[in-house]
């Protein structure tokens, strides 16, 4: 029997669709050991598939269809009950508009599947936003803790948070843990997850000390995501960590012993009171957060995080910090009217000799006055030998045309010998102000003979190619 169609389909979306259609056809036309094709009974070849292929089929199917395979033949009757991957989503049970009835239906379906299941469960996932906190969750987690669970995802509705049972922390084979909308308390006896590779918390209520303890007790942790776990002062120690995503309102952030980190994304929100408190700190946040990430390859800074990094940065010119692997930087927004924020951006890019792509969104105070100290900023702060030798693409959005934005553009054009494209999207709507920006840009020398400037106004680009300047 040619089984090449299995290998071709099993990694495509068509695979699930084809199998679901096959089930619908089989329900209507099945005879034990045979499938009806027109007026002819053909051998039921699907029942002759090897066990490994049957396992692949059942894992790829939606859980409802996996259960329906029990009608295909006597050989398939109990196959679904030993699959190692159980995934429940919003398609697992028919949608109805009665919230309580839907909740009961989902809970009953999951409980029934687990009750009838035999053997280990390596992956268990619930992503059902109509499912709220319920007592059965404790029973499900207890069941999984005895089934060699490795990959656990619980993403429920956020109307009511559930408390994670302590038996979760006995799952020593966990490699991936993804939790949302729950309360988490680490037992005093917890020694860590020795195999955990990926950890994600979204709206998880737990003290920062618990998060720090959890991270530091997972020696293989490579990916960590923390979203909307607010008002935390957090210190992250994770020597194997490679990917870090943080989003929410943080009081303070510090990275310690993270030498392997390659991707870092932070969206930080600071209230007015919190910003005032943080600004009183004498610590250099740039060093505190970026001083221990020598292998960083991508850095994304959103909301108030650039401002946070700028606090305590009185002089960054003599810091012995280099980001030799950093190839992409995205920062939004940046207030170029703030000297400390300018200094932070400048120090970051001039310490990244292999930078290839730079994306910055402005948020400058147009009404801010320019002092004498400001006027001398670029002469004093820019290294005379600055060369961004690998920078090819620059995207500058929401540019208001203030002095220091223009000077920053001039700096980039003058020290990027391989630059190919610079996109500038102004925030100002006044056509006369846009024209002034264009005239100013046309005056600047370009280190790259291939550098083209795409000045996009009202969704209509004006392309300033090198030849147009000459």
KEPA-639902 format. One line per 4 residues: for each residue x, z, y of C-alpha. Coordinates in nm, 4 decimals. Example, Ala and Ser with C-alpha at 12.3 -4.5 7.8 and 13.67 -1.06 7.14 Angstrom:
KEPA-639902
1.2300/0.7800/-0.4500 | 1.3670/0.7140/-0.1060 $
end
This chain:
KEPA-639902
0.0000/0.0000/0.0000 | 0.1365/-0.0987/0.3398 | 0.1395/0.2132/0.5562 | 0.3220/0.0597/0.8538 $
0.0042/0.0885/1.0603 | 0.0350/0.4677/1.0434 | 0.3823/0.4732/1.1957 | 0.2783/0.2281/1.4657 $
-0.0343/0.4138/1.5708 | 0.0543/0.7807/1.5325 | 0.2244/0.8001/1.8721 | -0.0357/0.6034/2.0670 $
-0.3732/0.6792/2.2203 | -0.5217/0.4098/1.9966 | -0.4463/0.6281/1.6955 | -0.7024/0.8960/1.7783 $
-0.9640/0.6356/1.8716 | -0.9114/0.4393/1.5496 | -0.9363/0.7485/1.3322 | -1.2503/0.8699/1.5087 $
-1.4148/0.5314/1.4537 | -1.3048/0.5396/1.0919 | -1.4788/0.8754/1.0492 | -1.8009/0.7471/1.2069 $
-1.7913/0.4491/0.9732 | -1.7189/0.6655/0.6699 | -2.0057/0.9039/0.7396 | -2.2517/0.6145/0.7314 $
-2.1027/0.4163/0.4433 | -1.9098/0.6530/0.2156 | -1.9500/0.6694/-0.1587 | -1.7333/0.9081/-0.3592 $
-1.4001/0.7321/-0.4151 | -1.5147/0.4127/-0.2391 | -1.5984/0.2812/0.1083 | -1.8623/0.0160/0.1572 $
-1.7432/-0.3063/0.3201 | -2.0332/-0.5475/0.3534 | -2.1892/-0.5667/0.0047 | -1.8656/-0.4774/-0.1748 $
-1.7404/-0.1318/-0.2764 | -1.3664/-0.1156/-0.2073 | -1.1279/0.1563/-0.3308 | -1.1035/0.4506/-0.0894 $
-0.7386/0.3880/-0.0019 | -0.7289/0.6567/0.2669 | -0.7642/0.9243/-0.0010 | -0.4485/0.7890/-0.1693 $
-0.2282/0.8595/0.1325 | 0.0674/1.0972/0.0849 | 0.0191/1.4595/0.1890 | 0.2606/1.4184/0.4808 $
0.0575/1.1296/0.6255 | -0.2682/1.3215/0.5826 | -0.1129/1.6133/0.7735 | -0.0153/1.3777/1.0586 $
-0.3660/1.2318/1.0706 | -0.5331/1.5726/1.0876 | -0.2979/1.7032/1.3568 | -0.3501/1.3950/1.5730 $
-0.7293/1.4145/1.5500 | -0.9402/1.6282/1.7865 | -1.0340/1.9491/1.6064 | -1.4012/1.8456/1.5695 $
-1.3017/1.5214/1.3972 | -1.0478/1.7022/1.1802 | -1.3298/1.9185/1.0426 | -1.5456/1.6098/0.9840 $
-1.2837/1.4613/0.7478 | -1.4121/1.6973/0.4804 | -1.6857/1.4415/0.4051 | -1.4433/1.1541/0.3356 $
-1.3797/1.2505/-0.0261 | -1.3337/1.5498/-0.2551 | -0.9586/1.5284/-0.1913 | -1.0150/1.5680/0.1836 $
-1.2777/1.8412/0.1610 | -1.0484/2.1342/0.2377 | -0.7495/1.9532/0.3876 | -0.8352/2.0433/0.7459 $
-0.8238/2.4165/0.6658 | -0.4468/2.4115/0.6195 | -0.3385/2.2137/0.9264 | -0.0720/2.3946/1.1265 $
-0.1882/2.2799/1.4730 | -0.5197/2.4038/1.6143 | -0.6104/2.2718/1.9598 | -0.9411/2.3616/2.1267 $
-1.0376/2.1918/2.4524 | -1.3583/2.1137/2.6421 | -1.4460/1.8422/2.3903 | -1.4407/2.0787/2.0934 $
-1.8105/2.1586/2.1274 | -2.0863/1.9599/2.3007 | -2.1194/2.0428/2.6697 | -2.4407/2.2099/2.7802 $
-2.5521/2.3363/3.1199 | -2.6335/2.6866/3.0008 | -2.3102/2.8747/3.0708 | -2.3875/3.1622/2.8349 $
-2.4949/2.9322/2.5527 | -2.1802/2.7235/2.5950 | -1.9629/3.0364/2.5910 | -2.1256/3.1573/2.2697 $
-2.0948/2.8149/2.1102 | -1.7201/2.7890/2.1891 | -1.6458/3.1425/2.0672 | -1.8423/3.0874/1.7474 $
-1.6678/2.7558/1.6781 | -1.3160/2.8966/1.7259 | -1.3928/3.2065/1.5185 | -1.5374/2.9944/1.2375 $
-1.2323/2.7674/1.2267 | -0.9958/3.0639/1.2124 | -1.2058/3.2403/0.9470 | -1.1916/2.9358/0.7174 $
-0.8291/2.8497/0.7891 | -0.5656/2.8945/0.5215 | -0.1879/2.9021/0.5582 | 0.0367/2.9228/0.8681 $
-0.0640/2.8252/1.2225 | 0.2366/2.6986/1.4158 | 0.0500/2.5797/1.7238 | -0.2640/2.7308/1.8754 $
-0.4035/2.6068/2.2046 | -0.7179/2.6852/2.4024 | -0.7641/2.4900/2.7246 | -1.1307/2.5464/2.7979 $
-1.2186/2.6413/3.1534 | -1.5798/2.7237/3.0642 | -1.4582/2.9896/2.8235 | -1.4297/3.3316/2.9880 $
-1.2846/3.6615/2.8725 | -1.4403/3.7823/2.5477 | -1.3707/4.0550/2.2859 | -1.2981/3.7928/2.0198 $
-0.9669/3.7044/2.1889 | -0.8113/4.0220/2.0484 | -0.9156/3.9173/1.6970 | -0.7776/3.5652/1.7458 $
-0.4383/3.6899/1.8647 | -0.4205/3.9422/1.5803 | -0.4982/3.6620/1.3335 | -0.2268/3.4397/1.4836 $
0.0299/3.7196/1.4816 | 0.0066/3.7130/1.1025 | 0.0260/3.3340/1.0765 | 0.3814/3.2587/1.1980 $
0.2595/3.1326/1.5373 | 0.5272/2.9395/1.7282 | 0.3440/2.7660/2.0132 | 0.0644/2.9560/2.1927 $
-0.1378/2.8345/2.4924 | -0.4356/3.0209/2.6410 | -0.5875/2.8606/2.9513 | -0.9334/3.0054/3.0076 $
-1.1692/3.0125/3.3042 | -1.0640/3.2306/3.5975 | -1.3951/3.4075/3.6643 | -1.2875/3.7073/3.4599 $
-0.9360/3.7912/3.3456 | -0.8745/3.9134/2.9914 | -0.6212/4.1743/2.8821 | -0.3662/4.0379/2.6385 $
-0.3555/4.2539/2.3224 | -0.0263/4.4201/2.2336 | -0.0103/4.2413/1.8984 | 0.1106/3.9341/2.0912 $
0.4509/4.0987/2.1192 | 0.4899/4.1107/1.7426 | 0.4995/3.7276/1.7271 | 0.8730/3.6997/1.6798 $
0.8710/3.3282/1.5958 | 0.7225/3.2183/1.9297 | 0.9086/2.9271/2.0872 | 0.6544/2.8428/2.3586 $
0.4118/3.0736/2.5414 | 0.1674/2.9520/2.8056 | -0.0767/3.2072/2.9522 | -0.3223/3.1957/3.2414 $
-0.5782/3.4299/3.3953 | -0.4871/3.7417/3.2025 | -0.3406/4.0890/3.2389 | -0.0178/4.1601/3.0575 $
0.1469/4.4931/2.9765 | 0.4773/4.4999/2.7903 | 0.4935/4.7729/2.5239 | 0.7864/5.0141/2.5558 $
0.8910/4.9152/2.2042 | 0.9132/4.5433/2.2914 | 1.2633/4.4050/2.2269 | 1.1998/4.0452/2.3268 $
1.1101/3.7059/2.1785 | 1.4329/3.5894/2.0108 | 1.3190/3.2276/1.9662 | 1.1241/3.1710/2.2913 $
1.2298/2.8505/2.4660 | 0.9483/2.7948/2.7167 | 0.7427/3.0495/2.9131 | 0.4619/2.9750/3.1602 $
0.2476/3.2256/3.3539 | -0.0396/3.1123/3.5769 | -0.2343/3.3888/3.7520 | -0.1008/3.6517/3.5159 $
-0.1263/4.0073/3.6453 | 0.1830/4.2022/3.5479 | 0.4451/4.4054/3.7375 | 0.7632/4.2229/3.8474 $
0.9683/4.4662/3.6375 | 0.7792/4.3449/3.3301 | 0.8508/3.9799/3.4118 | 1.2201/4.0541/3.4688 $
1.2397/4.2482/3.1440 | 1.0585/3.9758/2.9512 | 1.2858/3.6997/3.0841 | 1.6066/3.8903/3.0212 $
1.4992/3.9749/2.6649 | 1.4498/3.6094/2.5658 | 1.8049/3.4861/2.4953 | 1.7009/3.1229/2.4309 $
1.4705/3.0776/2.7307 | 1.5236/2.7353/2.8919 | 1.1972/2.6754/3.0829 | 1.0108/2.9226/3.3020 $
0.7072/2.8596/3.5212 | 0.5439/3.1261/3.7389 | 0.2346/3.0276/3.9405 | 0.0206/3.2483/4.1638 $
0.1498/3.5800/4.0365 | 0.1517/3.7053/4.3936 | 0.3457/3.9512/4.6050 | 0.6391/3.9811/4.3703 $
0.9964/4.0734/4.4517 | 1.1641/3.9023/4.1606 | 1.5187/3.8854/4.0243 | 1.5678/3.6299/3.7479 $
1.8478/3.6752/3.4951 | 1.8508/3.4018/3.2317 | 2.1857/3.2561/3.1229 | 2.0242/2.9725/2.9191 $
1.7582/2.8782/3.1768 | 1.7510/2.5068/3.2675 | 1.4128/2.4513/3.4350 | 1.2477/2.6865/3.6850 $
0.9164/2.6376/3.8683 | 0.7881/2.9045/4.1085 | 0.4733/2.8911/4.3197 | 0.2980/3.1701/4.5071 $
0.3441/3.4481/4.7587 | 0.6753/3.6217/4.6946 | 0.8270/3.9161/4.8764 | 1.1775/3.8282/4.7678 $
1.3558/3.6036/4.5201 | 1.6994/3.6219/4.3653 | 1.8763/3.4244/4.0928 | 2.1458/3.6014/3.8936 $
2.3403/3.4543/3.6021 | 2.1635/3.1172/3.5867 | 2.4633/2.8847/3.5418 | 2.2794/2.6194/3.3355 $
1.9854/2.5639/3.5734 | 1.9380/2.1899/3.6353 | 1.5884/2.1651/3.7899 | 1.4489/2.4074/4.0456 $
1.1165/2.3852/4.2293 | 0.9881/2.6592/4.4613 | 0.6644/2.6652/4.6608 | 0.6743/2.9904/4.8551 $
0.4024/3.1226/5.0814 | 0.4842/3.3895/5.3369 | 0.2211/3.5733/5.5399 | 0.3069/3.6584/5.9006 $
0.3699/4.0232/5.8125 | 0.5847/3.9292/5.5161 | 0.7865/3.6809/5.7225 | 0.8626/3.9490/5.9803 $
0.9698/4.1889/5.7056 | 1.1952/3.9309/5.5378 | 1.3590/3.8281/5.8646 | 1.4769/4.1859/5.9172 $
1.6923/4.1540/5.6066 | 2.0657/4.1167/5.6618 | 2.1124/3.9312/5.3317 | 2.1950/3.5619/5.3268 $
1.9062/3.4183/5.1256 | 2.0846/3.0840/5.0828 | 2.3641/3.2542/4.8912 | 2.1357/3.5010/4.7139 $
1.9184/3.2270/4.5703 | 2.1453/2.9229/4.5410 | 2.4791/3.0931/4.4896 | 2.4560/3.0966/4.1094 $
2.3261/2.7467/4.0272 | 2.6429/2.5331/4.0124 | 2.4914/2.2754/3.7736 | 2.1718/2.2057/3.9681 $
2.0598/1.8418/3.9474 | 1.7246/1.8494/4.1272 | 1.5983/2.0841/4.3964 | 1.2453/2.0904/4.5443 $
1.1504/2.3267/4.8281 | 0.7908/2.3464/4.9512 | 0.5835/2.5418/5.2010 | 0.7808/2.8329/5.3503 $
1.0768/2.8271/5.1149 | 1.3120/2.6411/5.3493 | 1.2372/2.9064/5.6101 | 1.3052/3.1758/5.3516 $
1.6410/3.0192/5.2605 | 1.7385/3.0067/5.6271 | 1.7014/3.3826/5.6816 | 2.0371/3.5564/5.7196 $
2.2211/3.2256/5.7464 | 2.4282/3.2890/6.0570 | 2.7220/3.0725/5.9518 | 2.7285/2.8675/5.6319 $
3.0245/2.6428/5.7130 | 3.2837/2.8455/5.5259 | 3.0859/2.9267/5.2112 | 3.2624/2.8170/4.8931 $
2.9471/2.6791/4.7271 | 2.9306/2.3267/4.5896 | 2.6495/2.1485/4.4054 | 2.8475/1.8748/4.2348 $
2.5632/1.7681/4.0034 | 2.2792/1.7726/4.2570 | 2.1312/1.4218/4.2828 | 1.7857/1.4752/4.4322 $
1.6660/1.7042/4.7106 | 1.3084/1.7356/4.8384 | 1.2214/1.9762/5.1204 | 0.8810/2.0040/5.2880 $
0.8354/2.1094/5.5548 | 1.1494/2.1532/5.7652 | 1.1343/2.2724/6.1252 | 1.4283/2.0973/6.2925 $
1.3599/2.2946/6.6094 | 1.4782/2.6041/6.4212 | 1.8574/2.6207/6.4173 | 1.8711/2.8233/6.0952 $
1.6544/2.5735/5.9089 | 1.8688/2.2842/6.0352 | 2.1771/2.4683/5.9204 | 2.0274/2.5285/5.5764 $
1.9405/2.1612/5.5245 | 2.2764/2.0428/5.6554 | 2.4730/2.2864/5.4399 | 2.2793/2.1902/5.1286 $
2.3287/1.8155/5.1581 | 2.6945/1.8290/5.2671 | 2.7645/2.0507/4.9647 | 2.6135/1.7886/4.7324 $
2.8707/1.5081/4.7020 | 2.6675/1.3208/4.4366 | 2.3355/1.3281/4.6182 | 2.1415/1.0046/4.5582 $
1.7900/1.0725/4.6879 | 1.6781/1.2831/4.9834 | 1.3129/1.3450/5.0782 | 1.2276/1.5594/5.3798 $
0.9005/1.6258/5.5590 | 0.9221/1.7493/5.9174 | 0.7281/2.0227/6.0900 | 0.9106/2.0548/6.4168 $
0.7917/2.2350/6.7273 | 0.7669/1.9539/6.9819 | 0.7154/2.1984/7.2686 | 1.0280/2.4028/7.1869 $
1.2934/2.3972/7.4569 | 1.6489/2.2846/7.3818 | 1.9222/2.5297/7.4764 | 2.2893/2.4558/7.5428 $
2.3712/2.6054/7.2046 | 2.1239/2.3641/7.0478 | 2.2819/2.0679/7.2225 | 2.6196/2.1480/7.0674 $
2.4791/2.2067/6.7185 | 2.5680/1.8739/6.5574 | 2.9179/1.8688/6.7065 | 2.9894/2.2229/6.5900 $
2.8124/2.2281/6.2551 | 2.8757/1.8837/6.1061 | 3.2053/1.8482/5.9210 | 3.4003/1.5654/6.0812 $
3.4848/1.4225/5.7373 | 3.1289/1.4341/5.5982 | 3.0604/1.1482/5.3589 | 2.7472/1.1231/5.1465 $
2.9132/0.8711/4.9182 | 2.6286/0.8381/4.6638 | 2.3196/0.8603/4.8866 | 2.1040/0.5488/4.8401 $
1.7497/0.6487/4.9334 | 1.6115/0.8642/5.2163 | 1.2447/0.9380/5.2819 | 1.1653/1.1173/5.6104 $
0.7971/1.1926/5.6728 | 0.6063/1.3544/5.9594 | 0.8891/1.2918/6.2043 | 0.7825/1.3902/6.5562 $
1.0841/1.2420/6.7323 | 1.2317/1.5683/6.8628 | 1.6016/1.5677/6.9501 | 1.7275/1.7285/6.6314 $
1.5266/1.5016/6.4035 | 1.6791/1.2011/6.5763 | 2.0274/1.3532/6.5529 | 1.9733/1.4232/6.1843 $
1.8792/1.0582/6.1240 | 2.1882/0.9503/6.3176 | 2.4022/1.1777/6.1007 | 2.2594/1.0363/5.7763 $
2.3050/0.6741/5.8843 | 2.6608/0.7387/5.9955 | 2.7913/0.9073/5.6807 | 2.6113/0.7248/5.3966 $
2.8202/0.4195/5.3018 | 2.5993/0.3059/5.0105 | 2.2600/0.3777/5.1689 | 2.0052/0.1085/5.0829 $
1.6707/0.2329/5.2121 | 1.5593/0.4833/5.4734 | 1.1834/0.5307/5.5147 | 1.0650/0.6979/5.8342 $
0.6996/0.7936/5.8810 | 0.6294/0.9350/6.2289 | 0.3740/1.2080/6.2853 | 0.3146/1.1046/6.6454 $
0.0291/0.8633/6.7111 | 0.1233/0.7634/7.0640 | 0.2542/0.4052/7.0508 | 0.4863/0.4551/7.3470 $
0.6545/0.7520/7.1766 | 0.6881/0.5518/6.8571 | 0.8510/0.2700/7.0525 | 1.1014/0.5149/7.2019 $
1.1897/0.6337/6.8504 | 1.2414/0.2746/6.7370 | 1.4681/0.1909/7.0295 | 1.6733/0.5027/6.9634 $
1.7066/0.4212/6.5942 | 1.8287/0.0697/6.6687 | 2.1253/0.2123/6.8601 | 2.2683/0.4135/6.5734 $
2.5676/0.2799/6.3775 | 2.5278/0.2523/6.0017 | 2.8025/0.3263/5.7528 | 2.6284/0.0991/5.5012 $
2.5986/-0.2729/5.5620 | 2.2953/-0.2778/5.3293 | 2.1018/0.0043/5.4904 | 1.7498/-0.0965/5.5891 $
1.5114/0.1251/5.7880 | 1.1404/0.1039/5.7102 | 0.9582/0.2524/6.0090 | 0.5964/0.2926/5.8971 $
0.3382/0.3271/6.1735 | -0.0355/0.3290/6.0927 | 0.0406/0.2087/5.7391 | 0.2146/-0.0955/5.8862 $
0.5909/-0.1027/5.8269 | 0.8486/-0.2250/6.0773 | 1.1650/-0.3107/5.8877 | 1.4928/-0.2711/6.0758 $
1.7388/-0.4561/5.8548 | 2.1113/-0.4512/5.9333 | 2.0926/-0.8162/6.0393 | 1.8147/-0.7427/6.2915 $
2.0409/-0.4913/6.4610 | 2.3324/-0.7316/6.4752 $
end
